[in-house]
Amino acid sequence: MAFKVEEALEIIYKNVSPKSIKILPIEQALGFVLAQDVIAIYNLPPFNNSAMDGYAVKIADAGKSVKVKHTIFAGDDSSEILKEGFGIKIMTGARIPEGCECIVPIENTQRD
């Protein structure tokens, strides 16, 4: 049986009782729900980083071979600017270079 969102919320509110609040060390918080939102006051890391090992490329280079002359590792302070026709090998956690429009996972590439 399908319910409208408002009806479903009303059923939930009628059948769920509020829970008490516990203060726990983070190590013991598995399985619990936060009593209030936690908002970070600053981003860590403070830059966009790669979620995977792969190649930073431009969209215009999709399906083409690109020249790769450089690798950015996590922790590197690279200021390289990505140009069309080139790719930069990038490791998980590394700063995404300026000009990058896409990270292609390493598993989806092949070397020429």
Biopython code that builds the backbone (N, CA, C, O; Angstrom):
import numpy as np
from Bio.PDB.StructureBuilder import StructureBuilder

atoms = [
    (1, "MET", "N", (0.839, -1.173, 0.000)),
    (1, "MET", "CA", (0.000, 0.000, 0.000)),
    (1, "MET", "C", (0.890, 1.245, 0.000)),
    (1, "MET", "O", (1.803, 1.349, 0.819)),
    (2, "ALA", "N", (0.637, 2.171, -0.895)),
    (2, "ALA", "CA", (1.439, 3.383, -1.008)),
    (2, "ALA", "C", (0.847, 4.502, -0.159)),
    (2, "ALA", "O", (-0.372, 4.640, -0.052)),
    (3, "PHE", "N", (1.723, 5.293, 0.437)),
    (3, "PHE", "CA", (1.316, 6.440, 1.252)),
    (3, "PHE", "C", (1.898, 7.704, 0.663)),
    (3, "PHE", "O", (2.955, 7.676, 0.034)),
    (4, "LYS", "N", (1.210, 8.811, 0.866)),
    (4, "LYS", "CA", (1.791, 10.104, 0.541)),
    (4, "LYS", "C", (2.848, 10.391, 1.597)),
    (4, "LYS", "O", (2.786, 9.853, 2.702)),
    (5, "VAL", "N", (3.809, 11.230, 1.267)),
    (5, "VAL", "CA", (4.905, 11.540, 2.193)),
    (5, "VAL", "C", (4.354, 12.069, 3.513)),
    (5, "VAL", "O", (4.801, 11.657, 4.583)),
    (6, "GLU", "N", (3.391, 12.974, 3.441)),
    (6, "GLU", "CA", (2.816, 13.557, 4.663)),
    (6, "GLU", "C", (2.178, 12.485, 5.543)),
    (6, "GLU", "O", (2.318, 12.519, 6.766)),
    (7, "GLU", "N", (1.470, 11.522, 4.915)),
    (7, "GLU", "CA", (0.839, 10.435, 5.667)),
    (7, "GLU", "C", (1.895, 9.546, 6.320)),
    (7, "GLU", "O", (1.750, 9.141, 7.474)),
    (8, "ALA", "N", (2.959, 9.247, 5.571)),
    (8, "ALA", "CA", (4.032, 8.408, 6.110)),
    (8, "ALA", "C", (4.696, 9.079, 7.301)),
    (8, "ALA", "O", (4.961, 8.430, 8.314)),
    (9, "LEU", "N", (4.968, 10.386, 7.185)),
    (9, "LEU", "CA", (5.582, 11.113, 8.305)),
    (9, "LEU", "C", (4.662, 11.127, 9.515)),
    (9, "LEU", "O", (5.131, 10.989, 10.645)),
    (10, "GLU", "N", (3.373, 11.290, 9.304)),
    (10, "GLU", "CA", (2.420, 11.286, 10.421)),
    (10, "GLU", "C", (2.416, 9.935, 11.141)),
    (10, "GLU", "O", (2.367, 9.885, 12.370)),
    (11, "ILE", "N", (2.467, 8.850, 10.381)),
    (11, "ILE", "CA", (2.517, 7.505, 10.977)),
    (11, "ILE", "C", (3.800, 7.342, 11.780)),
    (11, "ILE", "O", (3.779, 6.802, 12.886)),
    (12, "ILE", "N", (4.908, 7.804, 11.229)),
    (12, "ILE", "CA", (6.192, 7.699, 11.932)),
    (12, "ILE", "C", (6.146, 8.474, 13.234)),
    (12, "ILE", "O", (6.521, 7.951, 14.283)),
    (13, "TYR", "N", (5.685, 9.733, 13.176)),
    (13, "TYR", "CA", (5.659, 10.579, 14.376)),
    (13, "TYR", "C", (4.741, 10.012, 15.458)),
    (13, "TYR", "O", (5.019, 10.178, 16.646)),
    (14, "LYS", "N", (3.652, 9.345, 15.067)),
    (14, "LYS", "CA", (2.726, 8.759, 16.040)),
    (14, "LYS", "C", (3.297, 7.509, 16.698)),
    (14, "LYS", "O", (2.943, 7.189, 17.833)),
    (15, "ASN", "N", (4.178, 6.801, 15.995)),
    (15, "ASN", "CA", (4.653, 5.500, 16.480)),
    (15, "ASN", "C", (6.089, 5.476, 16.978)),
    (15, "ASN", "O", (6.574, 4.428, 17.404)),
    (16, "VAL", "N", (6.770, 6.597, 16.932)),
    (16, "VAL", "CA", (8.160, 6.645, 17.383)),
    (16, "VAL", "C", (8.249, 7.598, 18.569)),
    (16, "VAL", "O", (7.774, 8.733, 18.522)),
    (17, "SER", "N", (8.864, 7.104, 19.619)),
    (17, "SER", "CA", (9.033, 7.973, 20.789)),
    (17, "SER", "C", (10.438, 8.560, 20.781)),
    (17, "SER", "O", (11.380, 7.919, 20.316)),
    (18, "PRO", "N", (10.581, 9.784, 21.298)),
    (18, "PRO", "CA", (11.913, 10.404, 21.347)),
    (18, "PRO", "C", (12.875, 9.564, 22.190)),
    (18, "PRO", "O", (12.481, 8.950, 23.182)),
    (19, "LYS", "N", (14.102, 9.551, 21.787)),
    (19, "LYS", "CA", (15.136, 8.813, 22.511)),
    (19, "LYS", "C", (15.894, 9.763, 23.426)),
    (19, "LYS", "O", (15.932, 10.971, 23.192)),
    (20, "SER", "N", (16.488, 9.215, 24.452)),
    (20, "SER", "CA", (17.295, 10.037, 25.347)),
    (20, "SER", "C", (18.646, 10.333, 24.693)),
    (20, "SER", "O", (19.096, 9.615, 23.800)),
    (21, "ILE", "N", (19.265, 11.387, 25.153)),
    (21, "ILE", "CA", (20.566, 11.781, 24.612)),
    (21, "ILE", "C", (21.663, 11.240, 25.509)),
    (21, "ILE", "O", (21.602, 11.374, 26.731)),
    (22, "LYS", "N", (22.667, 10.627, 24.894)),
    (22, "LYS", "CA", (23.839, 10.119, 25.616)),
    (22, "LYS", "C", (25.069, 10.823, 25.068)),
    (22, "LYS", "O", (25.160, 11.074, 23.867)),
    (23, "ILE", "N", (25.993, 11.135, 25.922)),
    (23, "ILE", "CA", (27.274, 11.667, 25.485)),
    (23, "ILE", "C", (28.274, 10.528, 25.563)),
    (23, "ILE", "O", (28.527, 9.965, 26.628)),
    (24, "LEU", "N", (28.842, 10.201, 24.390)),
    (24, "LEU", "CA", (29.754, 9.055, 24.288)),
    (24, "LEU", "C", (31.057, 9.462, 23.618)),
    (24, "LEU", "O", (31.082, 10.388, 22.807)),
    (25, "PRO", "N", (32.136, 8.770, 23.955)),
    (25, "PRO", "CA", (33.365, 8.954, 23.184)),
    (25, "PRO", "C", (33.121, 8.446, 21.758)),
    (25, "PRO", "O", (32.348, 7.509, 21.557)),
    (26, "ILE", "N", (33.755, 9.042, 20.802)),
    (26, "ILE", "CA", (33.548, 8.682, 19.399)),
    (26, "ILE", "C", (33.767, 7.189, 19.157)),
    (26, "ILE", "O", (33.110, 6.595, 18.302)),
    (27, "GLU", "N", (34.684, 6.588, 19.901)),
    (27, "GLU", "CA", (34.989, 5.159, 19.711)),
    (27, "GLU", "C", (33.803, 4.272, 20.081)),
    (27, "GLU", "O", (33.733, 3.129, 19.628)),
    (28, "GLN", "N", (32.876, 4.767, 20.887)),
    (28, "GLN", "CA", (31.726, 3.968, 21.320)),
    (28, "GLN", "C", (30.436, 4.372, 20.611)),
    (28, "GLN", "O", (29.365, 3.880, 20.966)),
    (29, "ALA", "N", (30.515, 5.250, 19.626)),
    (29, "ALA", "CA", (29.322, 5.806, 19.003)),
    (29, "ALA", "C", (28.766, 4.976, 17.845)),
    (29, "ALA", "O", (27.738, 5.340, 17.275)),
    (30, "LEU", "N", (29.421, 3.871, 17.486)),
    (30, "LEU", "CA", (28.941, 3.043, 16.390)),
    (30, "LEU", "C", (27.532, 2.541, 16.684)),
    (30, "LEU", "O", (27.276, 1.990, 17.755)),
    (31, "GLY", "N", (26.624, 2.730, 15.739)),
    (31, "GLY", "CA", (25.247, 2.271, 15.899)),
    (31, "GLY", "C", (24.330, 3.314, 16.502)),
    (31, "GLY", "O", (23.122, 3.094, 16.578)),
    (32, "PHE", "N", (24.872, 4.449, 16.936)),
    (32, "PHE", "CA", (24.059, 5.521, 17.497)),
    (32, "PHE", "C", (23.778, 6.571, 16.426)),
    (32, "PHE", "O", (24.425, 6.599, 15.379)),
    (33, "VAL", "N", (22.802, 7.433, 16.705)),
    (33, "VAL", "CA", (22.430, 8.515, 15.799)),
    (33, "VAL", "C", (22.762, 9.831, 16.477)),
    (33, "VAL", "O", (22.537, 9.985, 17.677)),
    (34, "LEU", "N", (23.297, 10.788, 15.716)),
    (34, "LEU", "CA", (23.631, 12.092, 16.289)),
    (34, "LEU", "C", (22.374, 12.813, 16.764)),
    (34, "LEU", "O", (21.348, 12.792, 16.085)),
    (35, "ALA", "N", (22.455, 13.445, 17.919)),
    (35, "ALA", "CA", (21.336, 14.210, 18.459)),
    (35, "ALA", "C", (21.240, 15.581, 17.803)),
    (35, "ALA", "O", (20.182, 16.210, 17.828)),
    (36, "GLN", "N", (22.332, 16.045, 17.222)),
    (36, "GLN", "CA", (22.333, 17.330, 16.524)),
    (36, "GLN", "C", (23.354, 17.286, 15.405)),
    (36, "GLN", "O", (24.249, 16.440, 15.393)),
    (37, "ASP", "N", (23.208, 18.211, 14.461)),
    (37, "ASP", "CA", (24.144, 18.269, 13.333)),
    (37, "ASP", "C", (25.535, 18.647, 13.823)),
    (37, "ASP", "O", (25.691, 19.431, 14.759)),
    (38, "VAL", "N", (26.533, 18.078, 13.174)),
    (38, "VAL", "CA", (27.923, 18.448, 13.429)),
    (38, "VAL", "C", (28.423, 19.141, 12.167)),
    (38, "VAL", "O", (28.383, 18.569, 11.077)),
    (39, "ILE", "N", (28.886, 20.360, 12.320)),
    (39, "ILE", "CA", (29.321, 21.143, 11.173)),
    (39, "ILE", "C", (30.789, 21.504, 11.343)),
    (39, "ILE", "O", (31.193, 22.079, 12.354)),
    (40, "ALA", "N", (31.572, 21.157, 10.339)),
    (40, "ALA", "CA", (32.998, 21.478, 10.379)),
    (40, "ALA", "C", (33.192, 22.978, 10.166)),
    (40, "ALA", "O", (32.511, 23.591, 9.343)),
    (41, "ILE", "N", (34.115, 23.554, 10.906)),
    (41, "ILE", "CA", (34.366, 24.991, 10.750)),
    (41, "ILE", "C", (35.362, 25.276, 9.629)),
    (41, "ILE", "O", (35.489, 26.418, 9.188)),
    (42, "TYR", "N", (36.071, 24.242, 9.165)),
    (42, "TYR", "CA", (36.936, 24.392, 8.006)),
    (42, "TYR", "C", (37.080, 23.037, 7.326)),
    (42, "TYR", "O", (36.930, 21.993, 7.962)),
    (43, "ASN", "N", (37.368, 23.063, 6.043)),
    (43, "ASN", "CA", (37.496, 21.844, 5.249)),
    (43, "ASN", "C", (38.852, 21.188, 5.465)),
    (43, "ASN", "O", (39.877, 21.867, 5.538)),
    (44, "LEU", "N", (38.849, 19.884, 5.565)),
    (44, "LEU", "CA", (40.088, 19.116, 5.609)),
    (44, "LEU", "C", (40.005, 18.025, 4.554)),
    (44, "LEU", "O", (39.092, 17.202, 4.630)),
    (45, "PRO", "N", (40.863, 17.969, 3.615)),
    (45, "PRO", "CA", (41.920, 18.940, 3.364)),
    (45, "PRO", "C", (41.320, 20.241, 2.831)),
    (45, "PRO", "O", (40.170, 20.257, 2.391)),
    (46, "PRO", "N", (42.081, 21.318, 2.868)),
    (46, "PRO", "CA", (41.561, 22.620, 2.436)),
    (46, "PRO", "C", (41.626, 22.825, 0.916)),
    (46, "PRO", "O", (41.686, 23.963, 0.449)),
    (47, "PHE", "N", (41.614, 21.746, 0.155)),
    (47, "PHE", "CA", (41.662, 21.812, -1.307)),
    (47, "PHE", "C", (40.897, 20.622, -1.861)),
    (47, "PHE", "O", (40.634, 19.661, -1.138)),
    (48, "ASN", "N", (40.539, 20.677, -3.135)),
    (48, "ASN", "CA", (39.894, 19.536, -3.784)),
    (48, "ASN", "C", (40.936, 18.453, -3.998)),
    (48, "ASN", "O", (42.024, 18.710, -4.512)),
    (49, "ASN", "N", (40.582, 17.223, -3.590)),
    (49, "ASN", "CA", (41.538, 16.134, -3.755)),
    (49, "ASN", "C", (40.907, 14.957, -4.472)),
    (49, "ASN", "O", (39.684, 14.816, -4.515)),
    (50, "SER", "N", (41.756, 14.118, -5.032)),
    (50, "SER", "CA", (41.301, 12.970, -5.807)),
    (50, "SER", "C", (40.854, 11.841, -4.889)),
    (50, "SER", "O", (41.523, 11.516, -3.908)),
    (51, "ALA", "N", (39.713, 11.251, -5.224)),
    (51, "ALA", "CA", (39.182, 10.133, -4.445)),
    (51, "ALA", "C", (39.713, 8.792, -4.950)),
    (51, "ALA", "O", (39.347, 7.740, -4.426)),
    (52, "MET", "N", (40.574, 8.829, -5.965)),
    (52, "MET", "CA", (41.067, 7.581, -6.551)),
    (52, "MET", "C", (42.402, 7.806, -7.243)),
    (52, "MET", "O", (42.780, 8.937, -7.547)),
    (53, "ASP", "N", (43.108, 6.709, -7.487)),
    (53, "ASP", "CA", (44.281, 6.761, -8.351)),
    (53, "ASP", "C", (43.769, 6.850, -9.787)),
    (53, "ASP", "O", (42.845, 6.131, -10.165)),
    (54, "GLY", "N", (44.362, 7.721, -10.572)),
    (54, "GLY", "CA", (43.915, 7.847, -11.955)),
    (54, "GLY", "C", (44.698, 8.898, -12.697)),
    (54, "GLY", "O", (45.857, 9.174, -12.386)),
    (55, "TYR", "N", (44.042, 9.486, -13.691)),
    (55, "TYR", "CA", (44.664, 10.505, -14.521)),
    (55, "TYR", "C", (43.757, 11.727, -14.583)),
    (55, "TYR", "O", (42.568, 11.620, -14.883)),
    (56, "ALA", "N", (44.331, 12.881, -14.296)),
    (56, "ALA", "CA", (43.624, 14.145, -14.427)),
    (56, "ALA", "C", (43.685, 14.542, -15.899)),
    (56, "ALA", "O", (44.762, 14.600, -16.494)),
    (57, "VAL", "N", (42.517, 14.815, -16.479)),
    (57, "VAL", "CA", (42.453, 15.141, -17.901)),
    (57, "VAL", "C", (41.431, 16.242, -18.167)),
    (57, "VAL", "O", (40.690, 16.652, -17.273)),
    (58, "LYS", "N", (41.407, 16.705, -19.397)),
    (58, "LYS", "CA", (40.409, 17.650, -19.896)),
    (58, "LYS", "C", (39.312, 16.851, -20.612)),
    (58, "LYS", "O", (39.591, 15.805, -21.197)),
    (59, "ILE", "N", (38.080, 17.335, -20.567)),
    (59, "ILE", "CA", (36.972, 16.669, -21.249)),
    (59, "ILE", "C", (37.219, 16.607, -22.756)),
    (59, "ILE", "O", (36.845, 15.628, -23.401)),
    (60, "ALA", "N", (37.839, 17.630, -23.316)),
    (60, "ALA", "CA", (38.121, 17.668, -24.758)),
    (60, "ALA", "C", (39.006, 16.504, -25.193)),
    (60, "ALA", "O", (39.033, 16.162, -26.375)),
    (61, "ASP", "N", (39.735, 15.887, -24.252)),
    (61, "ASP", "CA", (40.631, 14.775, -24.577)),
    (61, "ASP", "C", (39.966, 13.407, -24.414)),
    (61, "ASP", "O", (40.642, 12.382, -24.494)),
    (62, "ALA", "N", (38.669, 13.379, -24.188)),
    (62, "ALA", "CA", (37.954, 12.104, -23.992)),
    (62, "ALA", "C", (38.161, 11.192, -25.195)),
    (62, "ALA", "O", (37.971, 11.609, -26.338)),
    (63, "GLY", "N", (38.545, 9.960, -24.938)),
    (63, "GLY", "CA", (38.747, 8.973, -25.995)),
    (63, "GLY", "C", (40.052, 9.116, -26.750)),
    (63, "GLY", "O", (40.315, 8.346, -27.674)),
    (64, "LYS", "N", (40.867, 10.071, -26.382)),
    (64, "LYS", "CA", (42.144, 10.302, -27.059)),
    (64, "LYS", "C", (43.303, 9.837, -26.181)),
    (64, "LYS", "O", (43.140, 9.611, -24.982)),
    (65, "SER", "N", (44.453, 9.701, -26.791)),
    (65, "SER", "CA", (45.674, 9.459, -26.028)),
    (65, "SER", "C", (46.228, 10.809, -25.580)),
    (65, "SER", "O", (46.196, 11.782, -26.333)),
    (66, "VAL", "N", (46.728, 10.860, -24.368)),
    (66, "VAL", "CA", (47.330, 12.097, -23.853)),
    (66, "VAL", "C", (48.741, 11.794, -23.376)),
    (66, "VAL", "O", (49.063, 10.650, -23.053)),
    (67, "LYS", "N", (49.579, 12.818, -23.334)),
    (67, "LYS", "CA", (50.948, 12.658, -22.846)),
    (67, "LYS", "C", (50.952, 12.885, -21.343)),
    (67, "LYS", "O", (50.394, 13.861, -20.842)),
    (68, "VAL", "N", (51.588, 11.970, -20.642)),
    (68, "VAL", "CA", (51.684, 12.073, -19.182)),
    (68, "VAL", "C", (53.154, 12.181, -18.815)),
    (68, "VAL", "O", (53.937, 11.263, -19.062)),
    (69, "LYS", "N", (53.523, 13.313, -18.221)),
    (69, "LYS", "CA", (54.922, 13.543, -17.863)),
    (69, "LYS", "C", (55.122, 13.723, -16.373)),
    (69, "LYS", "O", (56.256, 13.868, -15.915)),
    (70, "HIS", "N", (54.045, 13.717, -15.612)),
    (70, "HIS", "CA", (54.137, 14.115, -14.209)),
    (70, "HIS", "C", (53.163, 13.281, -13.374)),
    (70, "HIS", "O", (52.106, 12.885, -13.865)),
    (71, "THR", "N", (53.510, 13.017, -12.132)),
    (71, "THR", "CA", (52.627, 12.344, -11.173)),
    (71, "THR", "C", (52.499, 13.228, -9.942)),
    (71, "THR", "O", (53.487, 13.765, -9.441)),
    (72, "ILE", "N", (51.269, 13.372, -9.463)),
    (72, "ILE", "CA", (51.038, 14.109, -8.218)),
    (72, "ILE", "C", (50.677, 13.095, -7.142)),
    (72, "ILE", "O", (49.692, 12.367, -7.264)),
    (73, "PHE", "N", (51.483, 13.055, -6.091)),
    (73, "PHE", "CA", (51.238, 12.160, -4.968)),
    (73, "PHE", "C", (50.522, 12.918, -3.852)),
    (73, "PHE", "O", (50.597, 14.145, -3.785)),
    (74, "ALA", "N", (49.831, 12.193, -2.981)),
    (74, "ALA", "CA", (49.204, 12.826, -1.819)),
    (74, "ALA", "C", (50.296, 13.523, -1.013)),
    (74, "ALA", "O", (51.341, 12.935, -0.733)),
    (75, "GLY", "N", (50.053, 14.756, -0.649)),
    (75, "GLY", "CA", (51.030, 15.521, 0.111)),
    (75, "GLY", "C", (51.915, 16.404, -0.742)),
    (75, "GLY", "O", (52.582, 17.298, -0.220)),
    (76, "ASP", "N", (51.935, 16.167, -2.066)),
    (76, "ASP", "CA", (52.727, 17.029, -2.953)),
    (76, "ASP", "C", (52.123, 18.425, -2.999)),
    (76, "ASP", "O", (50.908, 18.590, -2.890)),
    (77, "ASP", "N", (52.971, 19.415, -3.158)),
    (77, "ASP", "CA", (52.525, 20.796, -3.289)),
    (77, "ASP", "C", (52.680, 21.204, -4.753)),
    (77, "ASP", "O", (53.440, 22.116, -5.080)),
    (78, "SER", "N", (51.949, 20.516, -5.623)),
    (78, "SER", "CA", (52.074, 20.752, -7.060)),
    (78, "SER", "C", (51.240, 21.956, -7.477)),
    (78, "SER", "O", (50.090, 22.102, -7.063)),
    (79, "SER", "N", (51.832, 22.815, -8.299)),
    (79, "SER", "CA", (51.104, 23.969, -8.813)),
    (79, "SER", "C", (50.987, 23.872, -10.336)),
    (79, "SER", "O", (50.751, 24.869, -11.019)),
    (80, "GLU", "N", (51.157, 22.659, -10.851)),
    (80, "GLU", "CA", (51.097, 22.452, -12.295)),
    (80, "GLU", "C", (49.680, 22.734, -12.806)),
    (80, "GLU", "O", (48.692, 22.433, -12.136)),
    (81, "ILE", "N", (49.605, 23.315, -14.001)),
    (81, "ILE", "CA", (48.322, 23.607, -14.641)),
    (81, "ILE", "C", (48.143, 22.630, -15.796)),
    (81, "ILE", "O", (49.008, 22.520, -16.665)),
    (82, "LEU", "N", (47.022, 21.926, -15.800)),
    (82, "LEU", "CA", (46.754, 20.924, -16.825)),
    (82, "LEU", "C", (46.351, 21.596, -18.134)),
    (82, "LEU", "O", (45.504, 22.489, -18.159)),
    (83, "LYS", "N", (46.976, 21.147, -19.218)),
    (83, "LYS", "CA", (46.683, 21.692, -20.546)),
    (83, "LYS", "C", (46.094, 20.598, -21.423)),
    (83, "LYS", "O", (46.328, 19.412, -21.191)),
    (84, "GLU", "N", (45.328, 21.001, -22.429)),
    (84, "GLU", "CA", (44.711, 20.060, -23.360)),
    (84, "GLU", "C", (45.795, 19.236, -24.055)),
    (84, "GLU", "O", (46.845, 19.760, -24.426)),
    (85, "GLY", "N", (45.525, 17.933, -24.227)),
    (85, "GLY", "CA", (46.480, 17.039, -24.865)),
    (85, "GLY", "C", (47.422, 16.371, -23.883)),
    (85, "GLY", "O", (48.195, 15.487, -24.252)),
    (86, "PHE", "N", (47.354, 16.798, -22.628)),
    (86, "PHE", "CA", (48.206, 16.235, -21.583)),
    (86, "PHE", "C", (47.344, 15.673, -20.451)),
    (86, "PHE", "O", (46.201, 16.087, -20.258)),
    (87, "GLY", "N", (47.902, 14.746, -19.728)),
    (87, "GLY", "CA", (47.269, 14.201, -18.538)),
    (87, "GLY", "C", (48.279, 14.218, -17.414)),
    (87, "GLY", "O", (49.486, 14.267, -17.647)),
    (88, "ILE", "N", (47.781, 14.177, -16.208)),
    (88, "ILE", "CA", (48.665, 14.103, -15.047)),
    (88, "ILE", "C", (48.225, 12.906, -14.225)),
    (88, "ILE", "O", (47.066, 12.811, -13.822)),
    (89, "LYS", "N", (49.152, 11.997, -13.978)),
    (89, "LYS", "CA", (48.836, 10.861, -13.119)),
    (89, "LYS", "C", (48.638, 11.410, -11.708)),
    (89, "LYS", "O", (49.444, 12.204, -11.223)),
    (90, "ILE", "N", (47.557, 10.977, -11.054)),
    (90, "ILE", "CA", (47.228, 11.512, -9.738)),
    (90, "ILE", "C", (46.891, 10.363, -8.798)),
    (90, "ILE", "O", (46.209, 9.412, -9.179)),
    (91, "MET", "N", (47.370, 10.464, -7.583)),
    (91, "MET", "CA", (47.149, 9.414, -6.596)),
    (91, "MET", "C", (46.032, 9.822, -5.634)),
    (91, "MET", "O", (45.719, 11.005, -5.502)),
    (92, "THR", "N", (45.443, 8.847, -4.973)),
    (92, "THR", "CA", (44.368, 9.095, -4.021)),
    (92, "THR", "C", (44.815, 10.101, -2.964)),
    (92, "THR", "O", (45.873, 9.945, -2.354)),
    (93, "GLY", "N", (44.005, 11.130, -2.755)),
    (93, "GLY", "CA", (44.292, 12.141, -1.746)),
    (93, "GLY", "C", (45.108, 13.312, -2.252)),
    (93, "GLY", "O", (45.271, 14.304, -1.543)),
    (94, "ALA", "N", (45.628, 13.212, -3.475)),
    (94, "ALA", "CA", (46.457, 14.289, -4.018)),
    (94, "ALA", "C", (45.600, 15.473, -4.448)),
    (94, "ALA", "O", (44.437, 15.316, -4.818)),
    (95, "ARG", "N", (46.199, 16.665, -4.392)),
    (95, "ARG", "CA", (45.511, 17.886, -4.827)),
    (95, "ARG", "C", (45.201, 17.790, -6.326)),
    (95, "ARG", "O", (46.069, 17.452, -7.131)),
    (96, "ILE", "N", (43.958, 18.091, -6.682)),
    (96, "ILE", "CA", (43.560, 18.087, -8.088)),
    (96, "ILE", "C", (44.158, 19.323, -8.753)),
    (96, "ILE", "O", (43.983, 20.437, -8.259)),
    (97, "PRO", "N", (44.867, 19.134, -9.877)),
    (97, "PRO", "CA", (45.542, 20.273, -10.508)),
    (97, "PRO", "C", (44.564, 21.248, -11.160)),
    (97, "PRO", "O", (43.472, 20.869, -11.584)),
    (98, "GLU", "N", (44.979, 22.503, -11.228)),
    (98, "GLU", "CA", (44.180, 23.517, -11.888)),
    (98, "GLU", "C", (43.990, 23.134, -13.353)),
    (98, "GLU", "O", (44.932, 22.693, -14.010)),
    (99, "GLY", "N", (42.788, 23.302, -13.855)),
    (99, "GLY", "CA", (42.493, 22.963, -15.245)),
    (99, "GLY", "C", (41.938, 21.567, -15.422)),
    (99, "GLY", "O", (41.462, 21.233, -16.507)),
    (100, "CYS", "N", (41.984, 20.743, -14.389)),
    (100, "CYS", "CA", (41.462, 19.378, -14.471)),
    (100, "CYS", "C", (39.937, 19.425, -14.534)),
    (100, "CYS", "O", (39.292, 20.124, -13.753)),
    (101, "GLU", "N", (39.378, 18.676, -15.468)),
    (101, "GLU", "CA", (37.923, 18.604, -15.595)),
    (101, "GLU", "C", (37.387, 17.219, -15.257)),
    (101, "GLU", "O", (36.180, 17.037, -15.094)),
    (102, "CYS", "N", (38.287, 16.241, -15.151)),
    (102, "CYS", "CA", (37.856, 14.868, -14.900)),
    (102, "CYS", "C", (39.038, 14.041, -14.397)),
    (102, "CYS", "O", (40.176, 14.238, -14.824)),
    (103, "ILE", "N", (38.752, 13.119, -13.488)),
    (103, "ILE", "CA", (39.756, 12.120, -13.086)),
    (103, "ILE", "C", (39.286, 10.782, -13.653)),
    (103, "ILE", "O", (38.206, 10.301, -13.310)),
    (104, "VAL", "N", (40.088, 10.192, -14.508)),
    (104, "VAL", "CA", (39.767, 8.876, -15.067)),
    (104, "VAL", "C", (40.424, 7.831, -14.182)),
    (104, "VAL", "O", (41.644, 7.852, -14.017)),
    (105, "PRO", "N", (39.639, 6.906, -13.600)),
    (105, "PRO", "CA", (40.242, 5.869, -12.748)),
    (105, "PRO", "C", (41.299, 5.086, -13.514)),
    (105, "PRO", "O", (41.142, 4.800, -14.701)),
    (106, "ILE", "N", (42.363, 4.750, -12.826)),
    (106, "ILE", "CA", (43.488, 4.057, -13.469)),
    (106, "ILE", "C", (43.043, 2.742, -14.111)),
    (106, "ILE", "O", (43.625, 2.308, -15.105)),
    (107, "GLU", "N", (42.009, 2.107, -13.542)),
    (107, "GLU", "CA", (41.518, 0.834, -14.088)),
    (107, "GLU", "C", (40.847, 1.006, -15.454)),
    (107, "GLU", "O", (40.679, 0.037, -16.194)),
    (108, "ASN", "N", (40.465, 2.244, -15.783)),
    (108, "ASN", "CA", (39.778, 2.510, -17.050)),
    (108, "ASN", "C", (40.717, 3.096, -18.099)),
    (108, "ASN", "O", (40.263, 3.710, -19.065)),
    (109, "THR", "N", (42.023, 2.911, -17.916)),
    (109, "THR", "CA", (42.998, 3.454, -18.851)),
    (109, "THR", "C", (43.905, 2.356, -19.366)),
    (109, "THR", "O", (43.960, 1.262, -18.804)),
    (110, "GLN", "N", (44.614, 2.658, -20.441)),
    (110, "GLN", "CA", (45.667, 1.760, -20.916)),
    (110, "GLN", "C", (46.818, 2.589, -21.432)),
    (110, "GLN", "O", (46.631, 3.669, -21.991)),
    (111, "ARG", "N", (48.018, 2.062, -21.233)),
    (111, "ARG", "CA", (49.227, 2.773, -21.669)),
    (111, "ARG", "C", (49.482, 2.520, -23.148)),
    (111, "ARG", "O", (49.279, 1.417, -23.655)),
    (112, "ASP", "N", (49.931, 3.565, -23.822)),
    (112, "ASP", "CA", (50.324, 3.437, -25.252)),
    (112, "ASP", "C", (51.797, 3.143, -25.317)),
    (112, "ASP", "O", (52.349, 2.996, -26.407)),
]
sb = StructureBuilder()
sb.init_structure("model")
sb.init_model(0)
sb.init_chain("A")
sb.init_seg("    ")
for serial, (resi, resn, name, xyz) in enumerate(atoms, 1):
    if name == "N":
        sb.init_residue(resn, " ", resi, " ")
    sb.init_atom(name, np.array(xyz, "f"), 0.0, 1.0, " ", f" {name:<3s}", serial, name[0])
structure = sb.get_structure()
